[in-house]
Amino acid sequence: MRPVVISAEEQEVHANALRILNLSHVKYVVAGAAAVGFYTGLWRDTKDLDLFLVPEDVTAALTALAANGYTVETPAPHWLAHAFCGSFYVDLIHGFGGWRATIDEQWYDRGRPATVLGQPVRISPVEDLIWIKAYVAHRERFDGADILHLVNACHESIDWLHLLRRFEPCWQLLLFYVNLYLFVYPSCRSDLPQWFVQELLDRWRAQRHQPPEHAQECRGTLIDRYSFLIDIREGFHDAREKWVLAQGWTTRDLENDRAEAELIVRQGRVRPARVA
């Protein structure tokens, strides 16, 4: 499948952003739809370009882009900033939307050198792309198809041990996508290394005979900001808290995030418009 045809204006907005960041010596990796297209050959036009960078470099990136005519904003300080030029924009992503982790140096160090829109870049490592997309399982968006296509296209080159380490301690989520892959591609079982699948199954069997690790904890908020608000209201502990605190944020920041999510649902900005 050939890349989608994008307008000259969109190409220039994105290419210029890459050029500015390169000249400013800001390290980043190209992710999102562009990275999925790079690895799988499946392209789509999203009007934006996703760039991942470590939190420490966000200010430098926004300063450089603003100095060159982009309008910048930070709608979600713990993970997302935007740089607009006309109707097109660049997403500067420095963490998981659900607070699971921040972008670290491994994204850049393990990135694939490439050329995008005439600019030298690094493409997000496929393992890390799978990792972050696994936590996008919302009522209004599910990145499972991207994950399965990445595995199907790249299974021979995936560093499975690195992937397993990235998911710790959320290995159950990885097992979910393994099962989903085997369901969607029943003739492709050999794509997944036997030792890898066995390791996950052994953990699952061992877990069945152990007491729960956490009393009344809900991890659903890690994958869907909206659908599990009801569980937190009814007494479950929000599993995001430990990662929020580990990243230097506070419980009040997490409470504000939940309050904002509640408001978005009440306003009908996600479907279905209910908090359950």
Buried (B, 14 or more C-beta within 10 A) or exposed (E): EEEEEBEEEBBBBBBBBBBBBBEBEBBBBBBBBBBBBBBBEBBEEEEBBBBBBBBEBBEBBBEBBEEBEBEBEBEBEBBBBBBBBEEBBBBBBBBBBBBBBBBBEBBBEBBBEBEBBEBEBBBBBBBBBBBBBBBBBBBEEBBBEBBBBBBBBBBEEBEBEBBBEBBEEBBEBBBBBBEBBBEBBEEBEEBBEEEBBEBBEEBEEEEEEEEEEEEEBBBBBBBBBBBBBBBBEEEBBBBBBEBBBEBEBEEEBBEEBBEEBBEBBEEEEBEEEBBE
